[in-house]
Amino acid sequence: MSAPVYEREQGAKGSCITVTMEVENSLVPPTFKSSVKLKMPQRELIYFLQEAVARDQHFHFTAEYFATPAVTGYMVLSMNKLAGSTKDKTYWQILDNGKPTPSGVSEYVPKDGSFIAFKFTTYKTDDCTTGTTP
């Protein structure tokens, strides 16, 4: 049996790493931005988020667990009582050193020195109903 991907790529689970966590909302009032630096054993991002909550009130979050063939794990629904919305096309994007993470908080394992940002952002959809009919 082979080692899990995060152990092969990022070292043994349990070695201490330093990660900076940031939460930012610049879209809707009241805007906020806060960060905290954490040193703890390397493991999935959800554990860093839980520790950030203990240290800074702006990291308060809600999440929902999904178990589907395509996605299994927690999805962050709100940060600091601000939730994403399909109506407003907003969500909490997770970035590591400015790049979107390839997986969510349940699976992503940050590396030593990672700068993890939870950024409230918008998305676009392909809406074919707004075009003109020939």
N, CA, C and O atoms as CSV, one atom per row, in Angstrom:
chain,resi,resn,atom,element,x,y,z
A,1,MET,N,N,0.851,-1.185,0.000
A,1,MET,CA,C,0.000,0.000,0.000
A,1,MET,C,C,0.889,1.237,0.000
A,1,MET,O,O,1.812,1.341,0.809
A,2,SER,N,N,0.618,2.166,-0.896
A,2,SER,CA,C,1.449,3.363,-0.987
A,2,SER,C,C,0.991,4.429,-0.002
A,2,SER,O,O,-0.147,4.411,0.467
A,3,ALA,N,N,1.902,5.365,0.309
A,3,ALA,CA,C,1.596,6.464,1.236
A,3,ALA,C,C,0.619,7.429,0.583
A,3,ALA,O,O,0.632,7.591,-0.637
A,4,PRO,N,N,-0.235,8.078,1.390
A,4,PRO,CA,C,-1.139,9.080,0.820
A,4,PRO,C,C,-0.354,10.156,0.078
A,4,PRO,O,O,0.817,10.393,0.376
A,5,VAL,N,N,-1.002,10.811,-0.894
A,5,VAL,CA,C,-0.353,11.811,-1.738
A,5,VAL,C,C,0.306,12.900,-0.904
A,5,VAL,O,O,1.443,13.279,-1.181
A,6,TYR,N,N,-0.390,13.415,0.119
A,6,TYR,CA,C,0.186,14.526,0.883
A,6,TYR,C,C,1.435,14.103,1.642
A,6,TYR,O,O,2.305,14.938,1.887
A,7,GLU,N,N,1.553,12.828,2.023
A,7,GLU,CA,C,2.765,12.371,2.692
A,7,GLU,C,C,3.903,12.226,1.698
A,7,GLU,O,O,5.040,12.579,2.010
A,8,ARG,N,N,3.622,11.715,0.511
A,8,ARG,CA,C,4.670,11.553,-0.499
A,8,ARG,C,C,5.190,12.896,-0.963
A,8,ARG,O,O,6.400,13.071,-1.112
A,9,GLU,N,N,4.285,13.865,-1.200
A,9,GLU,CA,C,4.685,15.139,-1.781
A,9,GLU,C,C,5.173,16.148,-0.756
A,9,GLU,O,O,6.009,16.992,-1.079
A,10,GLN,N,N,4.667,16.081,0.482
A,10,GLN,CA,C,4.935,17.170,1.399
A,10,GLN,C,C,5.548,16.725,2.718
A,10,GLN,O,O,5.595,17.523,3.654
A,11,GLY,N,N,6.005,15.525,2.832
A,11,GLY,CA,C,6.630,15.090,4.072
A,11,GLY,C,C,5.651,14.360,4.971
A,11,GLY,O,O,4.446,14.337,4.723
A,12,ALA,N,N,6.187,13.777,6.002
A,12,ALA,CA,C,5.365,12.996,6.919
A,12,ALA,C,C,4.384,13.871,7.672
A,12,ALA,O,O,4.714,14.970,8.115
A,13,LYS,N,N,3.174,13.361,7.807
A,13,LYS,CA,C,2.141,14.048,8.565
A,13,LYS,C,C,2.619,14.197,10.009
A,13,LYS,O,O,3.119,13.243,10.605
A,14,GLY,N,N,2.462,15.395,10.564
A,14,GLY,CA,C,2.854,15.607,11.941
A,14,GLY,C,C,4.050,16.523,12.097
A,14,GLY,O,O,4.235,17.076,13.181
A,15,SER,N,N,4.885,16.721,11.062
A,15,SER,CA,C,5.989,17.653,11.198
A,15,SER,C,C,5.432,19.072,11.226
A,15,SER,O,O,4.521,19.408,10.469
A,16,CYS,N,N,5.992,19.905,12.112
A,16,CYS,CA,C,5.473,21.266,12.281
A,16,CYS,C,C,5.843,22.158,11.103
A,16,CYS,O,O,6.965,22.127,10.598
A,17,ILE,N,N,4.869,22.949,10.686
A,17,ILE,CA,C,5.073,23.917,9.614
A,17,ILE,C,C,4.465,25.251,10.039
A,17,ILE,O,O,3.660,25.311,10.968
A,18,THR,N,N,4.858,26.311,9.352
A,18,THR,CA,C,4.296,27.638,9.590
A,18,THR,C,C,3.461,28.038,8.388
A,18,THR,O,O,3.928,28.001,7.249
A,19,VAL,N,N,2.219,28.421,8.656
A,19,VAL,CA,C,1.275,28.802,7.612
A,19,VAL,C,C,0.616,30.116,8.024
A,19,VAL,O,O,0.196,30.272,9.170
A,20,THR,N,N,0.529,31.051,7.094
A,20,THR,CA,C,-0.210,32.286,7.342
A,20,THR,C,C,-1.587,32.136,6.726
A,20,THR,O,O,-1.729,31.775,5.558
A,21,MET,N,N,-2.597,32.420,7.532
A,21,MET,CA,C,-3.985,32.328,7.083
A,21,MET,C,C,-4.537,33.750,6.980
A,21,MET,O,O,-4.301,34.584,7.855
A,22,GLU,N,N,-5.275,34.014,5.899
A,22,GLU,CA,C,-5.896,35.329,5.719
A,22,GLU,C,C,-7.337,35.140,5.279
A,22,GLU,O,O,-7.651,34.220,4.523
A,23,VAL,N,N,-8.208,36.015,5.757
A,23,VAL,CA,C,-9.597,36.050,5.308
A,23,VAL,C,C,-9.849,37.473,4.823
A,23,VAL,O,O,-9.500,38.440,5.502
A,24,GLU,N,N,-10.467,37.597,3.626
A,24,GLU,CA,C,-10.669,38.933,3.059
A,24,GLU,C,C,-12.009,39.044,2.340
A,24,GLU,O,O,-12.360,38.209,1.506
A,25,ASN,N,N,-12.736,40.082,2.679
A,25,ASN,CA,C,-13.959,40.454,1.974
A,25,ASN,C,C,-13.829,41.921,1.588
A,25,ASN,O,O,-13.874,42.803,2.445
A,26,SER,N,N,-13.670,42.172,0.316
A,26,SER,CA,C,-13.626,43.559,-0.170
A,26,SER,C,C,-14.805,43.843,-1.099
A,26,SER,O,O,-14.842,44.883,-1.755
A,27,LEU,N,N,-15.781,42.907,-1.157
A,27,LEU,CA,C,-16.919,43.051,-2.067
A,27,LEU,C,C,-18.129,43.736,-1.458
A,27,LEU,O,O,-18.725,44.616,-2.079
A,28,VAL,N,N,-18.494,43.338,-0.247
A,28,VAL,CA,C,-19.729,43.850,0.348
A,28,VAL,C,C,-19.455,44.400,1.748
A,28,VAL,O,O,-18.629,43.858,2.483
A,29,PRO,N,N,-20.151,45.478,2.112
A,29,PRO,CA,C,-19.962,46.030,3.457
A,29,PRO,C,C,-20.621,45.137,4.507
A,29,PRO,O,O,-21.646,44.519,4.219
A,30,PRO,N,N,-20.080,45.054,5.681
A,30,PRO,CA,C,-18.818,45.679,6.078
A,30,PRO,C,C,-17.638,44.839,5.585
A,30,PRO,O,O,-17.602,43.627,5.799
A,31,THR,N,N,-16.693,45.474,4.939
A,31,THR,CA,C,-15.514,44.769,4.439
A,31,THR,C,C,-14.606,44.423,5.619
A,31,THR,O,O,-14.661,45.062,6.670
A,32,PHE,N,N,-13.785,43.419,5.431
A,32,PHE,CA,C,-12.846,43.033,6.480
A,32,PHE,C,C,-11.674,42.269,5.871
A,32,PHE,O,O,-11.778,41.672,4.799
A,33,LYS,N,N,-10.572,42.310,6.586
A,33,LYS,CA,C,-9.370,41.575,6.205
A,33,LYS,C,C,-8.604,41.311,7.494
A,33,LYS,O,O,-8.362,42.222,8.285
A,34,SER,N,N,-8.231,40.065,7.691
A,34,SER,CA,C,-7.506,39.699,8.897
A,34,SER,C,C,-6.584,38.533,8.576
A,34,SER,O,O,-6.871,37.727,7.690
A,35,SER,N,N,-5.484,38.451,9.297
A,35,SER,CA,C,-4.584,37.321,9.084
A,35,SER,C,C,-3.998,36.858,10.409
A,35,SER,O,O,-3.951,37.601,11.388
A,36,VAL,N,N,-3.556,35.621,10.408
A,36,VAL,CA,C,-2.948,35.013,11.579
A,36,VAL,C,C,-1.887,34.024,11.101
A,36,VAL,O,O,-2.089,33.304,10.123
A,37,LYS,N,N,-0.762,34.000,11.799
A,37,LYS,CA,C,0.313,33.060,11.477
A,37,LYS,C,C,0.227,31.899,12.456
A,37,LYS,O,O,0.146,32.103,13.667
A,38,LEU,N,N,0.244,30.677,11.922
A,38,LEU,CA,C,0.083,29.476,12.732
A,38,LEU,C,C,1.281,28.553,12.562
A,38,LEU,O,O,1.787,28.372,11.455
A,39,LYS,N,N,1.723,27.978,13.657
A,39,LYS,CA,C,2.748,26.929,13.600
A,39,LYS,C,C,2.135,25.707,14.258
A,39,LYS,O,O,1.819,25.709,15.448
A,40,MET,N,N,1.976,24.665,13.456
A,40,MET,CA,C,1.335,23.450,13.951
A,40,MET,C,C,1.707,22.271,13.060
A,40,MET,O,O,2.305,22.461,12.001
A,41,PRO,N,N,1.359,21.056,13.478
A,41,PRO,CA,C,1.693,19.896,12.647
A,41,PRO,C,C,1.052,19.983,11.261
A,41,PRO,O,O,-0.070,20.467,11.110
A,42,GLN,N,N,1.774,19.514,10.270
A,42,GLN,CA,C,1.261,19.534,8.901
A,42,GLN,C,C,0.126,18.534,8.765
A,42,GLN,O,O,0.266,17.354,9.087
A,43,ARG,N,N,-0.996,19.034,8.284
A,43,ARG,CA,C,-2.173,18.197,8.043
A,43,ARG,C,C,-3.149,18.962,7.165
A,43,ARG,O,O,-2.794,20.013,6.631
A,44,GLU,N,N,-4.355,18.469,7.003
A,44,GLU,CA,C,-5.331,19.063,6.106
A,44,GLU,C,C,-5.686,20.484,6.555
A,44,GLU,O,O,-5.628,20.814,7.740
A,45,LEU,N,N,-6.053,21.306,5.585
A,45,LEU,CA,C,-6.339,22.724,5.792
A,45,LEU,C,C,-7.444,22.978,6.812
A,45,LEU,O,O,-7.406,23.994,7.507
A,46,ILE,N,N,-8.416,22.094,6.919
A,46,ILE,CA,C,-9.520,22.285,7.861
A,46,ILE,C,C,-9.001,22.464,9.292
A,46,ILE,O,O,-9.593,23.214,10.068
A,47,TYR,N,N,-7.915,21.792,9.648
A,47,TYR,CA,C,-7.353,21.908,10.990
A,47,TYR,C,C,-6.697,23.274,11.209
A,47,TYR,O,O,-6.755,23.818,12.311
A,48,PHE,N,N,-6.079,23.823,10.176
A,48,PHE,CA,C,-5.509,25.174,10.277
A,48,PHE,C,C,-6.632,26.201,10.416
A,48,PHE,O,O,-6.514,27.166,11.172
A,49,LEU,N,N,-7.715,25.983,9.682
A,49,LEU,CA,C,-8.852,26.893,9.769
A,49,LEU,C,C,-9.463,26.853,11.167
A,49,LEU,O,O,-9.834,27.895,11.707
A,50,GLN,N,N,-9.569,25.682,11.750
A,50,GLN,CA,C,-10.096,25.565,13.110
A,50,GLN,C,C,-9.197,26.289,14.114
A,50,GLN,O,O,-9.702,26.932,15.034
A,51,GLU,N,N,-7.895,26.198,13.955
A,51,GLU,CA,C,-6.970,26.890,14.852
A,51,GLU,C,C,-7.054,28.402,14.652
A,51,GLU,O,O,-6.953,29.162,15.616
A,52,ALA,N,N,-7.238,28.841,13.407
A,52,ALA,CA,C,-7.388,30.278,13.132
A,52,ALA,C,C,-8.618,30.834,13.842
A,52,ALA,O,O,-8.588,31.959,14.341
A,53,VAL,N,N,-9.697,30.059,13.891
A,53,VAL,CA,C,-10.917,30.473,14.588
A,53,VAL,C,C,-10.618,30.734,16.064
A,53,VAL,O,O,-11.119,31.699,16.642
A,54,ALA,N,N,-9.815,29.886,16.659
A,54,ALA,CA,C,-9.484,30.024,18.076
A,54,ALA,C,C,-8.674,31.294,18.356
A,54,ALA,O,O,-8.659,31.792,19.482
A,55,ARG,N,N,-8.007,31.807,17.329
A,55,ARG,CA,C,-7.131,32.970,17.529
A,55,ARG,C,C,-7.688,34.293,17.008
A,55,ARG,O,O,-7.242,35.355,17.441
A,56,ASP,N,N,-8.652,34.249,16.086
A,56,ASP,CA,C,-9.144,35.487,15.474
A,56,ASP,C,C,-10.615,35.326,15.118
A,56,ASP,O,O,-10.981,34.401,14.393
A,57,GLN,N,N,-11.454,36.214,15.617
A,57,GLN,CA,C,-12.903,36.125,15.398
A,57,GLN,C,C,-13.302,36.237,13.932
A,57,GLN,O,O,-14.386,35.783,13.568
A,58,HIS,N,N,-12.479,36.817,13.090
A,58,HIS,CA,C,-12.809,36.950,11.670
A,58,HIS,C,C,-12.741,35.626,10.914
A,58,HIS,O,O,-13.182,35.543,9.767
A,59,PHE,N,N,-12.195,34.600,11.542
A,59,PHE,CA,C,-12.104,33.302,10.891
A,59,PHE,C,C,-13.275,32.390,11.242
A,59,PHE,O,O,-13.261,31.206,10.906
A,60,HIS,N,N,-14.290,32.933,11.917
A,60,HIS,CA,C,-15.489,32.144,12.202
A,60,HIS,C,C,-16.034,31.633,10.861
A,60,HIS,O,O,-16.168,32.408,9.914
A,61,PHE,N,N,-16.345,30.355,10.778
A,61,PHE,CA,C,-16.823,29.816,9.505
A,61,PHE,C,C,-17.920,28.787,9.712
A,61,PHE,O,O,-18.063,28.216,10.794
A,62,THR,N,N,-18.689,28.561,8.660
A,62,THR,CA,C,-19.619,27.446,8.611
A,62,THR,C,C,-19.244,26.612,7.397
A,62,THR,O,O,-18.753,27.131,6.395
A,63,ALA,N,N,-19.479,25.334,7.502
A,63,ALA,CA,C,-19.146,24.425,6.407
A,63,ALA,C,C,-20.192,23.326,6.357
A,63,ALA,O,O,-20.871,23.040,7.343
A,64,GLU,N,N,-20.302,22.726,5.200
A,64,GLU,CA,C,-21.219,21.605,5.026
A,64,GLU,C,C,-20.445,20.447,4.424
A,64,GLU,O,O,-19.604,20.638,3.545
A,65,TYR,N,N,-20.735,19.245,4.904
A,65,TYR,CA,C,-20.051,18.058,4.412
A,65,TYR,C,C,-20.801,17.484,3.219
A,65,TYR,O,O,-22.016,17.296,3.271
A,66,PHE,N,N,-20.072,17.207,2.144
A,66,PHE,CA,C,-20.645,16.619,0.946
A,66,PHE,C,C,-19.989,15.273,0.694
A,66,PHE,O,O,-18.784,15.119,0.888
A,67,ALA,N,N,-20.775,14.302,0.265
A,67,ALA,CA,C,-20.253,12.992,-0.110
A,67,ALA,C,C,-20.927,12.589,-1.411
A,67,ALA,O,O,-22.011,12.004,-1.413
A,68,THR,N,N,-20.274,12.908,-2.508
A,68,THR,CA,C,-20.774,12.562,-3.836
A,68,THR,C,C,-19.653,11.851,-4.593
A,68,THR,O,O,-18.510,11.858,-4.136
A,69,PRO,N,N,-19.950,11.240,-5.736
A,69,PRO,CA,C,-18.867,10.615,-6.509
A,69,PRO,C,C,-17.785,11.621,-6.930
A,69,PRO,O,O,-16.617,11.256,-7.058
A,70,ALA,N,N,-18.169,12.874,-7.142
A,70,ALA,CA,C,-17.205,13.881,-7.606
A,70,ALA,C,C,-16.485,14.596,-6.464
A,70,ALA,O,O,-15.311,14.940,-6.598
A,71,VAL,N,N,-17.169,14.824,-5.345
A,71,VAL,CA,C,-16.615,15.620,-4.251
A,71,VAL,C,C,-16.965,14.965,-2.913
A,71,VAL,O,O,-18.115,14.603,-2.664
A,72,THR,N,N,-15.962,14.824,-2.068
A,72,THR,CA,C,-16.195,14.360,-0.709
A,72,THR,C,C,-15.406,15.253,0.226
A,72,THR,O,O,-14.194,15.408,0.077
A,73,GLY,N,N,-16.098,15.842,1.193
A,73,GLY,CA,C,-15.425,16.669,2.174
A,73,GLY,C,C,-16.225,17.913,2.493
A,73,GLY,O,O,-17.346,18.097,2.018
A,74,TYR,N,N,-15.623,18.767,3.312
A,74,TYR,CA,C,-16.292,19.992,3.744
A,74,TYR,C,C,-16.144,21.100,2.721
A,74,TYR,O,O,-15.082,21.286,2.128
A,75,MET,N,N,-17.233,21.832,2.526
A,75,MET,CA,C,-17.227,23.026,1.684
A,75,MET,C,C,-17.512,24.214,2.601
A,75,MET,O,O,-18.509,24.218,3.323
A,76,VAL,N,N,-16.637,25.220,2.573
A,76,VAL,CA,C,-16.834,26.413,3.385
A,76,VAL,C,C,-17.981,27.215,2.782
A,76,VAL,O,O,-17.930,27.614,1.619
A,77,LEU,N,N,-19.018,27.444,3.589
A,77,LEU,CA,C,-20.188,28.191,3.128
A,77,LEU,C,C,-20.130,29.661,3.511
A,77,LEU,O,O,-20.562,30.523,2.745
A,78,SER,N,N,-19.591,29.955,4.710
A,78,SER,CA,C,-19.516,31.346,5.147
A,78,SER,C,C,-18.275,31.572,5.985
A,78,SER,O,O,-17.749,30.654,6.614
A,79,MET,N,N,-17.821,32.807,5.981
A,79,MET,CA,C,-16.728,33.259,6.842
A,79,MET,C,C,-17.210,34.549,7.483
A,79,MET,O,O,-17.745,35.426,6.805
A,80,ASN,N,N,-17.017,34.662,8.805
A,80,ASN,CA,C,-17.408,35.872,9.528
A,80,ASN,C,C,-18.863,36.256,9.236
A,80,ASN,O,O,-19.198,37.431,9.086
A,81,LYS,N,N,-19.715,35.227,9.158
A,81,LYS,CA,C,-21.158,35.358,8.915
A,81,LYS,C,C,-21.505,35.866,7.515
A,81,LYS,O,O,-22.640,36.279,7.280
A,82,LEU,N,N,-20.565,35.844,6.597
A,82,LEU,CA,C,-20.812,36.243,5.209
A,82,LEU,C,C,-20.796,34.990,4.343
A,82,LEU,O,O,-19.765,34.334,4.201
A,83,ALA,N,N,-21.957,34.664,3.762
A,83,ALA,CA,C,-22.095,33.442,2.969
A,83,ALA,C,C,-22.072,33.741,1.476
A,83,ALA,O,O,-22.500,34.806,1.030
A,84,GLY,N,N,-21.564,32.783,0.720
A,84,GLY,CA,C,-21.645,32.866,-0.726
A,84,GLY,C,C,-23.093,32.711,-1.164
A,84,GLY,O,O,-23.938,32.233,-0.407
A,85,SER,N,N,-23.369,33.125,-2.408
A,85,SER,CA,C,-24.742,33.122,-2.891
A,85,SER,C,C,-24.770,32.818,-4.386
A,85,SER,O,O,-24.031,33.427,-5.159
A,86,THR,N,N,-25.627,31.873,-4.795
A,86,THR,CA,C,-25.783,31.621,-6.232
A,86,THR,C,C,-26.478,32.801,-6.899
A,86,THR,O,O,-26.197,33.110,-8.057
A,87,LYS,N,N,-27.378,33.458,-6.184
A,87,LYS,CA,C,-28.063,34.630,-6.737
A,87,LYS,C,C,-27.074,35.752,-7.049
A,87,LYS,O,O,-27.134,36.361,-8.117
A,88,ASP,N,N,-26.162,36.020,-6.110
A,88,ASP,CA,C,-25.169,37.087,-6.299
A,88,ASP,C,C,-23.895,36.584,-6.971
A,88,ASP,O,O,-22.989,37.366,-7.257
A,89,LYS,N,N,-23.828,35.277,-7.222
A,89,LYS,CA,C,-22.656,34.635,-7.830
A,89,LYS,C,C,-21.383,34.915,-7.028
A,89,LYS,O,O,-20.366,35.340,-7.576
A,90,THR,N,N,-21.464,34.667,-5.722
A,90,THR,CA,C,-20.322,34.865,-4.834
A,90,THR,C,C,-19.977,33.570,-4.112
A,90,THR,O,O,-20.836,32.711,-3.912
A,91,TYR,N,N,-18.721,33.439,-3.725
A,91,TYR,CA,C,-18.259,32.273,-2.964
A,91,TYR,C,C,-16.927,32.610,-2.292
A,91,TYR,O,O,-16.310,33.636,-2.579
A,92,TRP,N,N,-16.503,31.726,-1.396
A,92,TRP,CA,C,-15.218,31.868,-0.727
A,92,TRP,C,C,-14.179,31.062,-1.487
A,92,TRP,O,O,-14.177,29.832,-1.440
A,93,GLN,N,N,-13.301,31.760,-2.183
A,93,GLN,CA,C,-12.230,31.117,-2.937
A,93,GLN,C,C,-11.051,30.862,-1.996
A,93,GLN,O,O,-10.736,31.700,-1.151
A,94,ILE,N,N,-10.404,29.710,-2.144
A,94,ILE,CA,C,-9.244,29.368,-1.325
A,94,ILE,C,C,-8.006,29.424,-2.213
A,94,ILE,O,O,-7.926,28.740,-3.234
A,95,LEU,N,N,-7.041,30.250,-1.807
A,95,LEU,CA,C,-5.805,30.425,-2.562
A,95,LEU,C,C,-4.603,30.052,-1.697
A,95,LEU,O,O,-4.604,30.297,-0.491
A,96,ASP,N,N,-3.593,29.469,-2.304
A,96,ASP,CA,C,-2.324,29.209,-1.622
A,96,ASP,C,C,-1.252,29.957,-2.403
A,96,ASP,O,O,-0.970,29.642,-3.559
A,97,ASN,N,N,-0.666,30.942,-1.759
A,97,ASN,CA,C,0.327,31.803,-2.409
A,97,ASN,C,C,-0.201,32.366,-3.727
A,97,ASN,O,O,0.516,32.418,-4.727
A,98,GLY,N,N,-1.473,32.788,-3.713
A,98,GLY,CA,C,-2.088,33.447,-4.855
A,98,GLY,C,C,-2.691,32.539,-5.901
A,98,GLY,O,O,-3.287,33.028,-6.861
A,99,LYS,N,N,-2.558,31.232,-5.749
A,99,LYS,CA,C,-3.097,30.285,-6.732
A,99,LYS,C,C,-4.227,29.472,-6.110
A,99,LYS,O,O,-4.126,29.060,-4.955
A,100,PRO,N,N,-5.309,29.235,-6.867
A,100,PRO,CA,C,-6.408,28.419,-6.334
A,100,PRO,C,C,-5.914,27.033,-5.913
A,100,PRO,O,O,-5.108,26.409,-6.603
A,101,THR,N,N,-6.409,26.573,-4.779
A,101,THR,CA,C,-6.019,25.234,-4.330
A,101,THR,C,C,-6.713,24.185,-5.208
A,101,THR,O,O,-7.841,24.402,-5.649
A,102,PRO,N,N,-6.052,23.060,-5.463
A,102,PRO,CA,C,-6.641,22.035,-6.322
A,102,PRO,C,C,-7.734,21.219,-5.638
A,102,PRO,O,O,-8.451,20.461,-6.291
A,103,SER,N,N,-7.857,21.377,-4.319
A,103,SER,CA,C,-8.896,20.661,-3.573
A,103,SER,C,C,-9.344,21.536,-2.415
A,103,SER,O,O,-8.782,22.605,-2.180
A,104,GLY,N,N,-10.350,21.081,-1.697
A,104,GLY,CA,C,-10.937,21.876,-0.630
A,104,GLY,C,C,-10.260,21.695,0.719
A,104,GLY,O,O,-9.199,21.080,0.818
A,105,VAL,N,N,-10.886,22.239,1.757
A,105,VAL,CA,C,-10.302,22.262,3.090
A,105,VAL,C,C,-10.130,20.871,3.703
A,105,VAL,O,O,-9.288,20.692,4.582
A,106,SER,N,N,-10.904,19.893,3.261
A,106,SER,CA,C,-10.799,18.548,3.818
A,106,SER,C,C,-9.621,17.765,3.260
A,106,SER,O,O,-9.116,16.855,3.919
A,107,GLU,N,N,-9.179,18.103,2.064
A,107,GLU,CA,C,-8.119,17.335,1.407
A,107,GLU,C,C,-6.817,18.103,1.219
A,107,GLU,O,O,-5.746,17.498,1.203
A,108,TYR,N,N,-6.889,19.423,1.076
A,108,TYR,CA,C,-5.676,20.185,0.779
A,108,TYR,C,C,-4.771,20.259,1.997
A,108,TYR,O,O,-5.228,20.573,3.096
A,109,VAL,N,N,-3.490,19.970,1.805
A,109,VAL,CA,C,-2.493,20.027,2.874
A,109,VAL,C,C,-1.476,21.115,2.518
A,109,VAL,O,O,-0.697,20.951,1.579
A,110,PRO,N,N,-1.482,22.231,3.268
A,110,PRO,CA,C,-0.522,23.302,2.970
A,110,PRO,C,C,0.915,22.870,3.257
A,110,PRO,O,O,1.166,21.962,4.049
A,111,LYS,N,N,1.837,23.541,2.597
A,111,LYS,CA,C,3.269,23.319,2.806
A,111,LYS,C,C,3.796,24.360,3.781
A,111,LYS,O,O,3.132,25.360,4.052
A,112,ASP,N,N,4.982,24.124,4.300
A,112,ASP,CA,C,5.631,25.098,5.165
A,112,ASP,C,C,5.805,26.401,4.385
A,112,ASP,O,O,6.312,26.395,3.264
A,113,GLY,N,N,5.385,27.514,4.981
A,113,GLY,CA,C,5.492,28.817,4.339
A,113,GLY,C,C,4.292,29.190,3.488
A,113,GLY,O,O,4.276,30.268,2.893
A,114,SER,N,N,3.292,28.333,3.415
A,114,SER,CA,C,2.098,28.651,2.621
A,114,SER,C,C,1.400,29.894,3.162
A,114,SER,O,O,1.363,30.134,4.368
A,115,PHE,N,N,0.850,30.672,2.240
A,115,PHE,CA,C,0.004,31.820,2.574
A,115,PHE,C,C,-1.373,31.473,2.039
A,115,PHE,O,O,-1.637,31.603,0.844
A,116,ILE,N,N,-2.253,31.028,2.935
A,116,ILE,CA,C,-3.595,30.584,2.553
A,116,ILE,C,C,-4.567,31.746,2.704
A,116,ILE,O,O,-4.705,32.307,3.791
A,117,ALA,N,N,-5.235,32.105,1.624
A,117,ALA,CA,C,-6.207,33.200,1.654
A,117,ALA,C,C,-7.599,32.662,1.338
A,117,ALA,O,O,-7.799,31.931,0.368
A,118,PHE,N,N,-8.543,33.040,2.172
A,118,PHE,CA,C,-9.963,32.806,1.907
A,118,PHE,C,C,-10.492,34.143,1.431
A,118,PHE,O,O,-10.635,35.080,2.216
A,119,LYS,N,N,-10.786,34.227,0.133
A,119,LYS,CA,C,-11.161,35.500,-0.469
A,119,LYS,C,C,-12.595,35.432,-0.988
A,119,LYS,O,O,-12.939,34.565,-1.791
A,120,PHE,N,N,-13.420,36.358,-0.517
A,120,PHE,CA,C,-14.799,36.427,-0.996
A,120,PHE,C,C,-14.765,37.002,-2.399
A,120,PHE,O,O,-14.258,38.105,-2.605
A,121,THR,N,N,-15.297,36.268,-3.362
A,121,THR,CA,C,-15.158,36.667,-4.757
A,121,THR,C,C,-16.416,36.332,-5.553
A,121,THR,O,O,-17.338,35.695,-5.043
A,122,THR,N,N,-16.438,36.764,-6.788
A,122,THR,CA,C,-17.577,36.518,-7.667
A,122,THR,C,C,-17.164,35.576,-8.796
A,122,THR,O,O,-15.980,35.377,-9.068
A,123,TYR,N,N,-18.168,35.012,-9.436
A,123,TYR,CA,C,-17.918,34.169,-10.597
A,123,TYR,C,C,-18.926,34.515,-11.682
A,123,TYR,O,O,-19.964,35.124,-11.421
A,124,LYS,N,N,-18.598,34.116,-12.896
A,124,LYS,CA,C,-19.498,34.328,-14.029
A,124,LYS,C,C,-20.052,32.980,-14.455
A,124,LYS,O,O,-19.435,31.937,-14.240
A,125,THR,N,N,-21.227,33.024,-15.064
A,125,THR,CA,C,-21.815,31.810,-15.621
A,125,THR,C,C,-22.130,32.048,-17.085
A,125,THR,O,O,-22.301,33.186,-17.522
A,126,ASP,N,N,-22.204,30.965,-17.834
A,126,ASP,CA,C,-22.647,31.053,-19.220
A,126,ASP,C,C,-24.160,31.090,-19.199
A,126,ASP,O,O,-24.808,30.078,-18.932
A,127,ASP,N,N,-24.720,32.243,-19.477
A,127,ASP,CA,C,-26.172,32.406,-19.443
A,127,ASP,C,C,-26.655,32.604,-20.876
A,127,ASP,O,O,-26.612,33.714,-21.406
A,128,CYS,N,N,-27.105,31.544,-21.484
A,128,CYS,CA,C,-27.555,31.590,-22.882
A,128,CYS,C,C,-28.916,32.250,-23.030
A,128,CYS,O,O,-29.340,32.517,-24.154
A,129,THR,N,N,-29.611,32.519,-21.937
A,129,THR,CA,C,-30.959,33.084,-22.029
A,129,THR,C,C,-30.936,34.597,-22.271
A,129,THR,O,O,-31.984,35.183,-22.544
A,130,THR,N,N,-29.765,35.244,-22.177
A,130,THR,CA,C,-29.725,36.698,-22.349
A,130,THR,C,C,-29.408,37.098,-23.794
A,130,THR,O,O,-29.472,38.282,-24.127
A,131,GLY,N,N,-29.074,36.155,-24.638
A,131,GLY,CA,C,-28.751,36.486,-26.016
A,131,GLY,C,C,-29.984,36.740,-26.858
A,131,GLY,O,O,-31.107,36.482,-26.425
A,132,THR,N,N,-29.774,37.241,-28.048
A,132,THR,CA,C,-30.895,37.514,-28.949
A,132,THR,C,C,-31.172,36.302,-29.815
A,132,THR,O,O,-30.271,35.516,-30.109
A,133,THR,N,N,-32.413,36.157,-30.219
A,133,THR,CA,C,-32.808,35.055,-31.075
A,133,THR,C,C,-32.759,35.499,-32.534
A,133,THR,O,O,-33.268,36.567,-32.874
A,134,PRO,N,N,-32.143,34.675,-33.409
A,134,PRO,CA,C,-32.068,35.088,-34.839
A,134,PRO,C,C,-33.415,35.141,-35.497
A,134,PRO,O,O,-33.511,35.467,-36.680
